[in-house]
């Protein structure tokens, strides 16, 4: 506790003759402790000590307390508000500190309320330090009308030629989309500084006026790093990567923002090879969390899971902290590739750093363990989650279904209902999958009926597909065909998986008539489906119709079709390898 660390001068002592000297020394000692406060509880203890010693009414003490609690690194604006309320007659400085504190945080509208209160207080009045933060608050809430009124007050208080205020006006008008007013303010500045030029260029490019921003850039006699980065960012946002690259190549003294802007531009357009080229050329010491997160995000969009893990390995070497989104992307990649070891490293990282496992991150962990074959770990993670949305429940049901744990999946569904989480179409798809895997025809029919009658959910093609597959696996192919034919929705009858399930069951049962019926619909949907020809040929062969089987094979060759070989992947010593059916080597 902070009190235990207080110096002897702050501990209770007997009265001394030189009381004023003691007070001065104690006040100085107390205020010096502000520098080591990192938590509101510590700050409150020090505040209480100042109050107990009678120093709280000292203007210096009140000022320092207010500054620390509103604008320092460890500020607590709500606590600052309570200190401000203690001051019965706040001056301009107190108002300025509070306005600045709110303008820099998540409630900028409160800064405007404080400004209005300041105007109504006879003991205070705005000065050149007030207006920049009031205008910043207007920018954040896009309060253009209030911003114009503040502009009028700037004139009233004789600050229309103050450069700091003028630059703030440019930013406010630009942020609110009034670039013409921003230009008017800029043109009235006698000697604009770099901030003035940067504010104008930033406003222009953010509103899509990149050409005009480049014209201002060319007019500048002295450009800063911010100037270059601002224009490059403008070109990137406009999708003009060639122009951005040209400017990038001309630039001297690039920083991480410059490199990240270019990488982000290529990532946003799906040009991952170009993005990787910049990533590889980027100086190692400039790479930061944003750099790695951009690359992971880009590869995640394209489903390039191997590359995600490679970037994550580099990230670990650089001792960078992945974002929550990046952690989910890495876990998804581990799920797809079956990279259990890498997934376990991510879980260890989450636990070591005390990262809060919300529903999204928890679901990603569940998916990873389940898809890597460890359903027990997946269930353990799920049960430890304090926050579970419908997606988390659905994931657990689906994964238990995939692993053949039907009763456990049904139990999770019951828990889901008890938690007052409404099931959706995905929930019932998981339950139907359980029934399909375990051959539970009656239960499948009950869930299929329950979703529409009890919860008002309209079965989609995926639900029909599960039911058709369930019936086909139970050799109820006539009932499966009737279910398809009874559907009024055209997308049901155009579902390749449903007709494929019917064809497969027909082949297994050697039902040539039903197989030809299913194959006919399949080939209408996809005339170049090599697997359909293969299964149909096998059906004819199994039924002893060899001439028809040969005809199908010949037609397949004539059209240049072949069945695509299956593939899979495995992790060996932290490395992921692919292998294909018929291949003798790993890739």
Beta strands, then each sheet from edge to edge (+ up, - down):
strand 1: 567-572
strand 2: 575-580
sheet 1: 1+ 2-
end
